[in-house]
């Protein structure tokens, strides 16, 4: 088990969701910037890794949303090479990642 994985899995489920929300927020702020295009795939991968690590530790409503999020993140990851060439698609990822970040943060309960 890597130090990063150990550190992540020792956090509460709420903080794990907070970490996912933070990475999604970084995607949202970076996706529209062509100079940051190479950073997007590693951030998408990090989100996918977080979701994998936190599987079964979340409530059922959150798990349902996380399963859907996995599908969407993989679609973006697999199509990013072409999508990054389109300002419209970069804007779409930015918008979606911001919404996902807000939703995950809401599920975390950290805002209460």
Secondary structure as GFF3:
##gff-version 3
##sequence-region A 1 112
A	DSSP	alpha_helix	3	10	.	.	.	ID=ss1
A	DSSP	alpha_helix	13	30	.	.	.	ID=ss2
A	DSSP	three_ten_helix	34	36	.	.	.	ID=ss3
A	DSSP	alpha_helix	37	54	.	.	.	ID=ss4
A	DSSP	alpha_helix	60	83	.	.	.	ID=ss5
A	DSSP	alpha_helix	87	108	.	.	.	ID=ss6
###
